Amino acid sequence: MSGDTYHFGDNVNMHGGRDNIGIVKNQAAGESGSSVETLLAAVRLLREHVSEQDREVLDDAVGTIGTDPGSSNGAVHRALASIAGIASMVGAVGVPVIEAVQGVRAALGS
């Protein structure tokens, strides 16, 4: 491994300009968006394995997340907790959903 280079974190190169300050970071929105898409796909599969009552809870939670997935408000966190709770009760079928919930929470920085 001698000579290998590893880089973690941001890499900023500035060429020219004057009084350059700050950095625009747009990656969080993309990470959040793809995490939410993964979660929504997993929830669609989970719906087939839960009761009608649980489907209603999942649908309400998905609706809350779908309105503004990038928001760090309490409603989104409660929706994620509801989804994870239902997923944890169905055993192995719910594991991908729990992992997707964790991915969304990580992308949202919570």
N, C-alpha and C positions, 0 to 999 in steps of 0.2 A: 504494500500500500504506500510505499514511499513515493512522494511526489503527487499523490492524489490531493485534490483540493475539494473541500466541502464548504458550502456556504449555507447558512440558515438565516432567515430574516430578510429584511429589505436590502436592496442593492440600488443605490442612487448614483447616477452618473450625470454630471452637469457639464455642458459644453457651451461656453460663452454665456451671454446674458449679463445682467447687472442687478445687484440687490436681490438675488434669488433667496427666497425664504419659504419654508414650508414644503409639504409634499402632499400630493393628491393620492389618496388610497381608495381605490374602487373595488378591491377584491372582496371585501366583506359582503357586499350585496350579492355578488355572484355565488359565493359560498353559501350564503343563506338561501338563495333561490334554489340551488341544486339540492341542498339538504331538504328543503320543504318538498320539492318534487319527489325525492326519494321517500320521504315520510308519507306523502299522499298516496303513492303507489303501494306502499306496504299496508296502509290502512284499508285501501280498497280490497286487498287480499284478506285482511283480518276480518272484515265485515261478514265474510261467508261463514265464519266460525263462531259468531257470537249471537246472543239473543236479540230480539227486536228492540228491547229497551237499550241494550248496549249499542246497537246500531244508531239509535237516536242520539245517544251521548256522543258517539264518534262523529256523526254528521254535524252536530252543533259545534264540536271542537274544531273540526276541519273548516267549518264556516268562519269561525273566529280567526283561525290562523290564516285563512285565505284572504281576509280583509286587509291585513297588514302584517305579513310575516316578519318584517324587519323591526317591528315595534318591540320595545322591551317592556311594554305595559303588563300589568298583572293578568289581564284577560288572556293573553297569549300563553303566559306561563301556566295559568290554570288549565287551559285547553291542552297543553302538552302533558300536564300531570294526569288529566283525565284519560288521555289516550294511553299513556304508559301504564296507568292503573288497570285499565281493561286488558291491555296486552299481557300484563303480568299474570292475570288470572287464567289465561287460556294455555299456559305452558309453552311448549316449544314453538308453536305457531306464532306466538307473540314476540319471540326474540328479535326478529328483524325489525319489528315496529319499535321496540324499546331501543335498539341500536340507532334507528333513524331519529327517534326523539332526542337521544343524546347528541346526535350529529347536529340537529337544529339548535339545540341549546348551546353547543360549542360555537356554532357559527354566529349566534346572537351574543356570544360573550357572557353567557350566564351559567 
